Amino acid sequence: MSFGDSVQLWLLKTNASGDTLWAKTFGGVGRDYGTSVQQTIDGGYIIAGFTTSFGNGYQVYLLKSDANGNVGAEDNTYPRSSPYASRLTVSPNPFVTFATVSGHSSERFALYDVSGRLVGTFKGDRIGEGLAPGVYFIQAMERKDGLARIVKIR
């Protein structure tokens, strides 16, 4: 959704008939894009994308909303080299035993906890195996083009 020179991330919820139940916009004065949205177990939504509104250049933009689209957490602190750098698709997310990075099973990934501490390194086909439940960030070790957030549940 555009507002003057600004492009905002737009989250829209409809009913089965396509009628709008609510609409929310997120972002700042720059360009804010959503590239992936998933409904969470609590009925809310997690949105991943990119922003130029907070800091220099493109950065990863993560939002978690409640079931009504109200934001409970935003994270835009992880820089990316460009909005077109490769995107990491992690599945399943959230995971119970381990997660896999689609198309990158032989690559190695660094895994960080929410405080930014390196937890360990994992191959792309067995990320997070043996970890306690929590929120983690992964980054490809061979390239520094961004992070993906993954969640481990019981």
C-alpha positions as CSV (number, residue, x, y, z in Angstrom):
1,M,0.0,0.0,0.0
2,S,1.5,3.4,-1.0
3,F,1.2,6.7,0.9
4,G,3.1,9.4,-1.0
5,D,6.7,8.3,-1.2
6,S,6.1,5.6,1.5
7,V,5.1,2.0,0.8
8,Q,3.7,0.3,3.8
9,L,3.1,-3.3,4.7
10,W,-0.6,-4.1,4.6
11,L,-2.3,-7.0,6.5
12,L,-5.9,-7.6,5.5
13,K,-8.3,-10.2,7.0
14,T,-11.4,-11.3,5.2
15,N,-14.1,-13.7,5.9
16,A,-14.9,-16.7,3.6
17,S,-17.0,-14.4,1.4
18,G,-14.1,-12.0,0.9
19,D,-15.6,-9.2,3.0
20,T,-13.0,-7.2,4.9
21,L,-13.0,-7.9,8.7
22,W,-10.1,-5.6,9.4
23,A,-7.0,-4.0,7.7
24,K,-3.8,-2.9,9.3
25,T,-0.7,-1.1,7.9
26,F,2.8,-1.3,9.4
27,G,6.0,0.5,8.7
28,G,7.5,3.9,8.7
29,V,8.5,6.6,6.2
30,G,10.4,4.3,3.9
31,R,9.4,1.2,2.0
32,D,8.0,-1.7,3.9
33,Y,7.3,-5.1,2.3
34,G,5.8,-8.3,3.5
35,T,7.0,-11.4,1.7
36,S,5.5,-14.1,3.9
37,V,2.6,-14.4,6.3
38,Q,1.5,-17.3,8.4
39,Q,-1.2,-17.7,11.0
40,T,0.1,-18.7,14.4
41,I,-1.3,-21.1,16.9
42,D,-2.8,-18.3,18.9
43,G,-4.8,-17.0,16.0
44,G,-2.5,-14.1,15.3
45,Y,-0.1,-13.7,12.4
46,I,3.7,-13.6,11.8
47,I,4.9,-11.6,8.9
48,A,8.4,-11.5,7.4
49,G,9.6,-9.0,4.9
50,F,11.9,-6.0,4.3
51,T,12.0,-2.4,5.4
52,T,14.0,0.8,4.6
53,S,12.1,2.7,7.3
54,F,14.4,1.8,10.2
55,G,18.1,2.3,9.6
56,N,20.3,2.3,6.6
57,G,19.3,0.3,3.6
58,Y,17.1,-2.8,3.5
59,Q,16.7,-4.8,6.7
60,V,14.7,-7.8,7.6
61,Y,11.3,-6.8,9.0
62,L,9.5,-9.3,11.4
63,L,6.1,-8.6,12.9
64,K,3.9,-10.7,15.2
65,S,0.3,-9.7,15.6
66,D,-2.6,-10.9,17.6
67,A,-5.8,-12.3,16.0
68,N,-7.0,-8.7,15.5
69,G,-3.9,-7.5,13.7
70,N,-2.5,-5.6,16.6
71,V,1.3,-5.8,16.7
72,G,2.9,-7.3,19.8
73,A,6.5,-7.4,18.6
74,E,8.5,-5.9,15.7
75,D,12.0,-6.7,14.8
76,N,13.9,-4.8,12.2
77,T,17.4,-5.0,13.6
78,Y,19.0,-7.5,11.1
79,P,20.5,-5.9,8.0
80,R,20.3,-7.5,4.6
81,S,22.5,-6.8,1.6
82,S,19.5,-6.2,-0.7
83,P,15.8,-6.9,-0.9
84,Y,16.6,-9.5,-3.6
85,A,19.1,-11.6,-1.7
86,S,18.2,-15.2,-1.3
87,R,15.3,-15.9,1.1
88,L,15.6,-18.8,3.5
89,T,12.5,-21.0,3.7
90,V,12.5,-23.0,6.9
91,S,10.0,-25.8,7.4
92,P,8.3,-26.7,9.5
93,N,8.2,-23.5,11.4
94,P,7.5,-23.8,14.3
95,F,9.2,-27.1,14.6
96,V,9.3,-29.8,17.3
97,T,12.4,-32.0,16.6
98,F,14.3,-30.2,13.9
99,A,13.8,-27.8,10.9
100,T,15.0,-28.0,7.3
101,V,16.1,-25.1,5.0
102,S,14.5,-25.9,1.6
103,G,17.0,-26.3,-1.2
104,H,20.0,-26.0,1.2
105,S,20.2,-29.3,3.0
106,S,24.0,-29.6,2.5
107,E,24.9,-26.1,3.6
108,R,25.9,-25.1,7.2
109,F,23.9,-22.6,9.2
110,A,24.7,-20.6,12.4
111,L,22.0,-20.6,14.9
112,Y,21.5,-17.7,17.4
113,D,19.2,-17.3,20.4
114,V,17.1,-14.1,20.9
115,S,20.0,-12.4,22.7
116,G,22.2,-12.8,19.6
117,R,24.4,-15.5,21.2
118,L,25.7,-18.2,18.9
119,V,24.0,-21.5,19.9
120,G,25.7,-23.7,17.4
121,T,26.0,-24.7,13.8
122,F,23.8,-27.1,11.9
123,K,23.4,-28.6,8.4
124,G,20.4,-27.3,6.5
125,D,18.5,-30.6,6.9
126,R,18.8,-30.8,10.7
127,I,18.6,-27.3,12.2
128,G,17.9,-27.0,15.9
129,E,18.0,-30.7,16.7
130,G,18.3,-31.2,20.5
131,L,17.5,-27.6,21.4
132,A,15.2,-26.4,24.1
133,P,11.9,-24.7,23.0
134,G,12.4,-21.0,22.1
135,V,12.9,-18.5,19.3
136,Y,16.0,-18.8,17.2
137,F,17.6,-17.0,14.2
138,I,19.5,-18.8,11.5
139,Q,22.1,-17.5,9.1
140,A,23.8,-19.2,6.2
141,M,27.5,-19.4,7.1
142,E,28.7,-19.2,3.5
143,R,27.0,-15.8,2.9
144,K,25.9,-12.9,5.1
145,D,22.7,-12.0,3.3
146,G,20.2,-12.1,6.1
147,L,18.6,-14.1,8.9
148,A,15.4,-16.1,9.2
149,R,13.5,-16.5,12.4
150,I,12.5,-20.0,13.5
151,V,10.6,-21.2,16.6
152,K,11.0,-24.5,18.4
153,I,8.0,-25.8,20.4
154,R,7.7,-28.9,22.6
